[in-house]
Amino acid sequence: MPSPARHLAVFYLIYFSMLGVFVPYLSLYFLDIGLTAYQIGTVAALMPMVNMLTSSLWGVLADRTGKRRALMRLTSGGALAVFALMLVRTEYWWIVAVLTLYTVFRACILPMVEATAMEAVDRLGVDYGRMRMWGSLGFIAATLALGPVLDVLPSRLVLWVVLALLTLVLWSVWHLPDTDVSHEAHPRGAARMLLTSRPVLLFYAVCMLMQASHGAYYGFYSVYLEGLGYSRGAIGTLWALGVGAEVAVLAWSGAILSAVGTRRMILLSLALTVLRWGILASATHPGWLFTAQLLHAASFGLFHVAAVTYTHRIMPARLRATGQSLYSSLSFGLGLTVAIYLCGLFYARVGAHALFAGSALVALCAGLLAIGLRPSPERARAAG
């Protein structure tokens, strides 16, 4: 693996190790300090909402200045400094304020690295999936390691582990390859023009609905499993199982993408996502939960590789950071914001099974829209 690809793989390993602590266990910390299900849902929805509002702005700034690496360093340091404030107080509104500012800084880090990684794919011929799979391995390792520990130690430990990993994220960003491009001016309305392109809008709508279908999973899967009587170690194991399946797919994603094409890979992942949420909506047996987690390989792994590749190929070179940021903000931002907020409102009223049934319906809608995607994005380029 060439040196730039190794540095990118190290970033993915550390960054997703941090998410492997943050995503499954922060909600349990909130539960332990007395937040209600509604408050947990609101906090969980807050971060993708702020992501939606800020990620694309950072992307536009990176494309206009050509200083992508400097911005990644600035925002990584800001995220670390702000998250440290989580240690100061436990009041709900303090948590809301801190996580809002934290997400302002964190929102752009991954989209900028994704743009950098796809440029490495173009220049060096490296396999994106084989770099990205190290992130999934980091997620698994962190989730498996911390779950049993939280069965015996206070959940406040989650904050300290996230802080340690954010420190390593800053270190890894500092060592990423220099991909700052010579500044090429582009029309001020270029990003706006992308959002008036029907094919681009259709693609982003599919991505938004796909991530919205994950709202119940990302917001309440751990809480749901704890309600079924699973230990926190077992919860961590189930999370890790899903990401383990994702790793297997990422390792072979380049070959799969070459064989089936981007559009068909998107359609396949959406069909399997409908199946995944349908299982969670109708079954509680450990065998079915196991099967549903294996389908994370499709609902995240296959779809994400296809979506990042599609985004890269339909964007002109001078708008690629903007394109990846829009993908992040509209899907992981807008889609998840609305979905997690609604799940927080209705979780106590209708229960997890109804929410997962709704998730299956949303994924089905995304699949129907995806039928209209351009069949050959590999040969298409956005105008401008």
C-alpha positions in Angstrom: 0.0 0.0 0.0 1.5 3.4 -1.0 2.4 5.8 1.8 -0.5 8.2 1.2 -2.9 5.3 1.3 -1.3 4.0 4.6 -1.8 7.5 6.2 -5.4 7.5 5.1 -6.0 4.0 6.4 -4.5 5.1 9.8 -6.9 8.0 9.9 -9.9 5.8 9.2 -8.7 3.3 11.9 -8.6 6.0 14.6 -11.6 8.1 13.5 -13.9 5.1 13.4 -12.5 3.7 16.6 -13.8 7.0 18.1 -17.2 6.4 16.5 -17.2 2.9 17.8 -17.3 4.3 21.3 -19.4 7.4 20.5 -22.3 5.8 18.6 -23.2 2.8 20.6 -22.3 3.9 24.1 -23.0 7.7 24.4 -26.7 7.1 24.6 -26.2 4.7 27.5 -24.2 7.4 29.3 -27.1 9.8 28.7 -29.5 7.2 30.1 -27.3 6.8 33.2 -27.3 10.5 34.0 -31.0 10.7 33.8 -31.9 11.9 30.4 -35.3 10.8 29.1 -35.9 8.9 25.8 -37.1 12.2 24.2 -34.0 14.1 25.4 -31.7 11.3 24.1 -33.5 11.4 20.8 -33.2 15.2 20.6 -29.4 15.0 21.4 -28.9 12.2 18.9 -30.8 14.3 16.2 -28.9 17.4 17.1 -25.5 16.3 15.7 -26.7 15.3 12.2 -28.8 18.6 12.1 -25.7 20.7 12.8 -23.8 18.5 10.3 -26.4 19.3 7.7 -26.1 23.1 8.3 -22.3 23.3 8.5 -20.6 20.5 6.5 -21.3 21.9 3.0 -20.1 25.3 4.1 -16.8 23.9 5.1 -16.6 22.0 1.8 -17.3 25.1 -0.2 -14.6 26.9 1.8 -12.1 24.1 1.1 -12.8 24.2 -2.6 -12.6 27.9 -2.9 -9.3 28.3 -0.9 -7.6 25.1 -1.9 -6.5 24.7 1.7 -8.2 21.4 2.5 -5.5 20.0 4.8 -5.2 23.2 6.9 -9.0 23.2 7.4 -8.9 19.5 8.5 -6.2 20.3 11.1 -8.2 23.4 12.4 -11.5 21.5 12.7 -9.9 18.4 14.3 -8.3 20.6 17.0 -11.5 22.5 17.5 -13.5 19.2 17.9 -11.1 18.0 20.5 -11.1 21.2 22.6 -14.9 21.5 22.6 -15.6 17.9 23.4 -13.5 18.2 26.6 -16.3 20.5 27.9 -18.5 17.4 28.2 -16.6 16.6 31.4 -17.6 19.8 33.1 -21.4 19.4 33.6 -24.2 16.9 33.0 -27.3 19.2 32.6 -29.3 18.5 29.4 -28.9 22.0 27.9 -25.1 22.0 28.6 -24.9 18.8 26.7 -26.9 20.3 23.8 -24.7 23.4 23.7 -21.4 21.5 23.8 -22.4 18.9 21.2 -23.7 21.6 18.9 -20.3 23.4 18.8 -18.5 20.1 18.7 -20.4 19.0 15.6 -19.7 22.4 13.9 -16.0 21.4 14.0 -16.4 17.6 13.4 -18.8 17.9 10.5 -16.3 18.5 7.7 -13.4 16.2 8.8 -14.7 13.0 7.2 -16.0 14.5 4.0 -12.7 16.2 3.3 -10.8 13.0 4.0 -13.2 11.1 1.7 -12.5 13.6 -1.1 -8.7 13.1 -0.5 -9.1 9.4 -0.5 -11.0 9.3 -3.8 -8.3 11.5 -5.3 -5.7 8.9 -4.1 -7.8 6.3 -5.9 -7.6 8.3 -9.1 -3.9 9.1 -8.8 -2.4 5.9 -7.3 -5.0 3.3 -8.4 -5.5 2.2 -4.7 -8.7 0.5 -3.6 -10.9 2.8 -1.6 -12.6 0.0 0.2 -9.4 -1.5 1.4 -8.4 1.8 3.0 -11.9 2.4 4.4 -12.1 -1.1 5.9 -9.5 -0.1 8.5 -12.1 2.3 9.9 -14.6 -0.5 10.3 -11.9 -2.7 12.0 -11.3 0.2 14.4 -15.0 0.5 15.1 -15.2 -3.2 15.9 -12.2 -3.2 18.2 -13.4 -0.2 20.1 -16.9 -1.5 20.5 -15.9 -4.9 21.6 -13.2 -3.6 24.0 -15.4 -1.1 25.7 -18.7 -3.0 26.0 -17.6 -5.5 28.8 -15.7 -2.7 30.6 -19.0 -0.7 30.8 -20.6 -3.6 32.5 -18.4 -3.0 35.5 -17.2 0.6 35.3 -19.2 3.9 35.1 -20.4 5.0 31.7 -18.7 8.3 32.2 -15.6 6.5 30.9 -17.1 6.9 27.5 -16.2 10.6 27.5 -12.6 10.0 28.4 -12.1 7.3 25.7 -13.6 9.6 23.1 -11.3 12.4 24.2 -8.3 10.2 23.9 -9.3 9.0 20.4 -10.0 12.6 19.3 -6.4 13.4 20.3 -5.2 10.7 18.0 -7.6 11.9 15.2 -5.8 15.3 15.4 -2.4 13.5 15.2 -3.5 11.4 12.2 -4.9 14.4 10.3 -1.6 16.2 10.8 0.1 13.3 8.9 -2.3 13.0 6.0 -0.9 13.6 2.5 -0.8 17.1 1.1 -3.7 17.2 -1.3 -4.2 20.9 -1.4 -4.8 21.7 -5.0 -3.9 24.8 -6.9 -6.7 27.2 -6.4 -9.0 27.2 -9.4 -11.7 29.9 -9.3 -15.2 28.7 -10.0 -18.4 30.6 -10.2 -20.0 31.5 -6.9 -23.1 29.8 -7.9 -21.4 26.5 -8.9 -22.5 24.6 -5.8 -26.0 26.0 -6.1 -26.1 24.9 -9.7 -25.4 21.3 -8.5 -28.5 21.5 -6.4 -30.6 22.4 -9.4 -29.4 19.5 -11.5 -32.2 16.9 -11.5 -29.8 13.8 -11.6 -27.8 15.2 -8.7 -30.9 16.1 -6.7 -32.3 12.6 -7.3 -29.1 11.0 -6.1 -29.0 13.1 -2.9 -32.7 12.3 -2.2 -31.9 8.6 -2.4 -29.0 9.1 0.0 -31.1 11.2 2.4 -33.8 8.6 2.6 -31.4 5.7 2.9 -29.8 7.3 6.0 -33.2 8.4 7.4 -34.1 4.7 7.4 -31.2 4.2 9.9 -32.7 6.7 12.4 -34.1 4.1 14.7 -31.0 2.0 14.5 -28.4 4.7 15.3 -30.6 6.4 17.8 -32.2 3.6 19.8 -30.7 0.2 18.9 -28.6 0.0 22.1 -31.5 1.2 24.2 -33.8 -1.4 22.5 -31.4 -4.2 23.1 -30.9 -3.2 26.8 -34.7 -3.3 27.1 -34.6 -6.9 25.8 -32.2 -7.8 28.6 -28.9 -7.8 26.7 -25.8 -6.9 28.7 -23.7 -4.0 27.5 -21.0 -6.5 26.5 -23.6 -8.3 24.3 -24.8 -5.0 22.9 -21.2 -4.2 21.9 -20.8 -7.6 20.3 -23.9 -7.1 18.1 -22.7 -3.7 17.0 -19.3 -5.2 16.2 -20.9 -8.1 14.3 -22.5 -5.6 11.9 -19.3 -3.8 11.3 -17.4 -7.1 10.9 -19.8 -7.9 8.0 -19.1 -4.4 6.7 -15.3 -5.1 6.7 -15.7 -8.2 4.6 -17.7 -6.3 2.0 -15.3 -3.3 2.0 -12.3 -5.6 1.4 -13.9 -6.7 -1.8 -15.9 -3.6 -2.7 -13.6 -2.6 -5.6 -14.2 -5.9 -7.3 -17.9 -5.8 -6.6 -18.2 -2.3 -7.9 -16.3 -3.2 -11.1 -18.6 -6.3 -11.6 -22.0 -4.8 -11.0 -21.6 -1.0 -11.5 -22.5 1.9 -9.2 -26.2 2.1 -9.9 -26.9 -1.6 -9.4 -24.8 -1.7 -6.3 -27.0 1.1 -4.9 -30.1 -0.8 -5.8 -28.9 -4.0 -4.3 -27.9 -2.4 -1.0 -31.3 -0.7 -0.7 -33.2 -4.0 -1.3 -31.1 -5.7 1.4 -31.7 -2.7 3.7 -35.5 -3.2 3.4 -35.0 -6.8 4.4 -32.8 -5.8 7.4 -35.3 -3.4 8.9 -38.1 -5.8 8.2 -36.3 -8.4 10.3 -35.9 -6.0 13.2 -39.5 -5.0 13.0 -40.8 -8.5 13.4 -38.3 -10.6 15.3 -36.4 -10.6 18.7 -34.8 -14.1 18.6 -31.0 -13.8 18.8 -30.6 -15.7 15.5 -32.6 -13.0 13.6 -30.8 -10.2 15.4 -27.6 -11.9 14.2 -28.9 -12.0 10.6 -30.0 -8.4 10.7 -26.6 -7.3 11.8 -24.9 -9.2 9.0 -27.0 -7.1 6.6 -25.1 -4.0 7.8 -22.7 -5.1 5.1 -25.2 -3.9 2.6 -27.1 -1.1 4.4 -23.8 0.7 5.1 -20.8 -1.0 3.5 -22.1 -1.5 -0.1 -24.2 1.7 -0.2 -21.5 4.0 1.2 -18.8 2.8 -1.3 -21.2 3.2 -4.1 -22.4 6.6 -2.9 -18.9 8.1 -2.4 -17.9 6.7 -5.8 -21.0 8.1 -7.5 -20.4 11.5 -5.9 -16.8 11.6 -7.0 -17.6 10.7 -10.5 -20.5 13.2 -11.1 -18.6 16.2 -9.6 -16.0 18.3 -11.5 -12.6 18.2 -9.8 -12.9 21.7 -8.4 -16.2 20.8 -6.5 -15.3 17.4 -5.1 -15.0 18.6 -1.5 -18.3 20.4 -1.9 -19.9 17.3 -3.4 -18.7 15.0 -0.6 -19.8 17.5 2.0 -23.3 17.8 0.4 -23.5 14.0 0.4 -22.7 14.0 4.1 -24.9 16.9 5.1 -28.0 15.9 3.2 -27.8 12.2 4.1 -26.1 11.9 7.5 -27.3 15.4 8.3 -30.9 16.1 7.1 -32.0 12.5 6.7 -30.8 11.4 10.1 -31.9 14.6 11.8 -35.5 14.2 10.9 -35.5 10.4 11.5 -33.9 10.4 14.9 -35.9 13.3 16.1 -39.2 11.5 15.1 -37.9 8.3 16.7 -37.3 10.1 19.9 -40.9 11.5 19.8 -42.5 8.1 19.2 -40.2 5.5 20.7 -42.0 5.4 24.1 -45.4 5.5 22.4 -45.2 2.9 19.6 -42.1 0.9 20.5 -39.0 -0.2 18.5 -40.8 -2.7 16.2 -43.0 0.0 14.8 -40.1 2.3 14.2 -38.1 -0.4 12.4 -41.2 -1.1 10.2 -41.2 2.6 9.3 -37.5 2.3 8.6 -38.2 -0.5 6.1 -40.8 1.7 4.3 -38.4 4.6 4.1 -35.7 2.4 2.6 -38.3 1.0 0.1 -39.1 4.6 -1.0 -35.3 5.2 -1.5 -35.1 2.1 -3.7 -38.0 3.2 -5.9 -36.3 6.6 -6.4 -33.0 4.9 -7.1 -34.5 3.1 -10.1 -34.3 6.5 -11.8 -30.6 7.1 -11.3 -28.4 7.4 -14.3 -27.2 3.9 -15.2 -23.6 5.0 -16.2 -22.2 7.5 -13.7 -18.7 6.2 -14.5 -19.0 8.0 -17.9 -20.9 11.1 -16.6 -19.6 14.3 -15.4 -21.4 17.2 -13.8 -21.6 20.3 -15.9 -19.5 23.2 -15.0 
